Amino acid sequence: MGVGTDGMSSDVLPWLEYRWVFDFPTGMFRAVLERLRGTPARLEELTRGIPAAALTRHNAGRWSTQEHAGHLWAIEELWQTRIKECLRGVSALTPADMSNRATDDARYNERPIADVLAGFRVARGETLAMLDSLSTDDAGRVAHHPRLARAMRLVDLCFFAAEHDDHHLAVIHKFVEGGFGVTEPHRLPALGVIRGCLLGDT
């Protein structure tokens, strides 16, 4: 368990330290989609009733709760791009912007939380509309992930996106539970090597 610079104790594992073994059956595709489908509702529940001043509170170099929520919205375009790439049969997926400039430039703290939540819900709905009509064969299509430095099936990419959702929801939950600013830095350090795989943001 670590302690953030704002004094809040957190046991949320940093995103760069997550590990995955994508060896589950492709037939889990529908169940994975339900995880993605449920994220907007869980995010809305976590942020309901929290004052705007608390949602937008942050320390230097760290995202607020509202910016974590906005990040999920901002990154949805990358998920959609990668889904299309898998279906087109490209060899390598588009890399993530490790500086997270899209999230910073969107200035989510200056928007009503209702707009951020609504924007994410619409964007996630668009993503699921792309996925719901696919077959299990489609879910097994493979492309190279640039940050993990490995081949991933489309179902693996969806699972990875669900893990990314859950990570940010866990960070927000710790904020709500502790009543402090979110502790995880939003500018990530240099890529770490874990079990021979390079791990980046997404």
N, C-alpha and C positions, 0 to 999 in steps of 0.2 A: 504494500500500500504506500502510495506516495503522497506528498503534500504539495499543493500548488502554491504559487507565489502569493496568492490572495489569502492563504491560510486555510483553505478548504481541503480536508482529507478526501482523496478520491481513490477508489479501487477499480476505476474503469481503465482497462488495458489500452495503452496508446495504439492507434490504428496501425502504425508501422510494425507492431509486434504481433499482429494477428497471423495465424497460420491456418492453411487450408489443405485438405487432401480431397480433391474432386474425384472420388471413386464411387459415388453413389449411382444408382441406376438412372438412366435417362427418363424412365417412367415416373420419376418424382417431379417432373416438370410442372404438372398442374398444381401440386401442393406448394411448390416454390412460388408460383404465381400468386397464390393466396396470401403468402407473406407480403409480397409487394403490394397487393390490393389493400391490405389492412393498414399500411403505414400512415396514410393521411388521417384516418380516424384516430390512431394512437397518438399522432403528433398533436392533433386538435385537443384530445383529452389531456395531454400533458401540460399544455399551455393555457388551458381554460381557467379563467378567473385570476390569472397572474397580472399584477399591475404593469402598465407599459414601462415604467421606470425600472422595474425588476427585469423584465424581458430584454431590455436594451442595455443593461449594465454590463460592463466589461472592463478588464484591466488592459494596459498597453500590450499590444501584440497578441491578444486573445479574443476569440469571438464571444459575443453575448449569446444568450439562448436564442434570441430572434435571428441572429446571424447563422447559428447552426441550422435553424429551421429553413432559412433562406438558402443555405448551401444545398440542402436536399433538392430544392426547386432548381437551383442553378445547374446542378450536375445532371439533371434529367435529360438535358439535350445530349450529353455525352452517351448516356445509356441508349438513347434512341439511335444515335449515329452508329454505335457499335452493333446494335441489333440489325440494322440495315446492312452493315458490312458483313456480318455473319451470313445473312441470307443471300448476299451477292457472291459469297465465296471468296472474299479477299483473304490474302495470306496473313496480314497483320492488322490489328485493330488500331484505331486512332488513339494516341497517347493522351493521358490527362495532362492538364496544365497544373504542374505541381506548385505554382505560386498562388493558385486559387484566385486569380485576378477577377474572374467573373463574379465571384461572391463578394469580393471587396468593392468592386465598381458598382454593384447593384445598390449599395447603401441601404440595406434592409432595415437598419435601425431607424431610418427616417420614414418608414412606411407603417401603416397600421398593421398589426399582426394578422387581422382578418384578411388583408390583401395577400400577405405572404402565404397563409394557409390555403386560401382559395386558389392562388396561382399554382401551388404545388399539387393540389388535388386535381386540377385540370391537366397539368402536365403528366402526372402519373396515370391519369385516365387515358391519355393519348398513348403512353407507353404500353399499357395493358391492351389497348385496342390493336396494337401491332402484334402482340403476343398471343392473345386468346384464340385466334384463328389458326395458329400454327399446329403442325402435327408433331408427334414424337420424333419422327425422322428429322424434321426441321430443328428440333431442340438438340439433336445430336451433331449438328454442323459445327465444324471446328475452325478456329482462327487463333493466331498467336497474340497473347496479351503482352504489351510492351513493358509493363512495369513488373509483372510477375515472372516474365521471361519464360513462359511456358504456353503450350497449346491449351485452349479452353473450349469446351462445347458451349453452345448457346445456353443450355440449362445451367452450366457452371457460371456463366456471366450473370444470369438472373439470380443465382444463389449469392454470388459476390455482391450484387447490388442490394440484396436483402440484408446481407451482413453489414454493408455500409449504412443502410437505414438504421439497423438496430444499434450500431455503434453510436451514431449521433443521438438517437433516442435515449440511450443509456447515459450519455453525457448530460443531456437536458434533464433527465430524471434525477441525477445527482445534484444538479442545480436546484431543482424544485424541492428535493428532499432536505438539502442543507441550507437553503436560503442564501447562498453565496453566489458570486459570479462564477461562470464556467471556467474551469482551469486549463482545459487543453489548448495548447498553442495552435493558432490557425495557420501559421507559416511553418511548414514541415521542415525538419532537418534533412540533411543529405540522406539519400536512400540507404537503408540498412540491408545487410544480407542475412537472410534467415533460412537455414537449411538449403543453401545454394540457390534460393529464389530471391530476386530483387522485389522488394515490396514498396509500392508507392501509395499515393492517396487512393486513386481508383485506376 
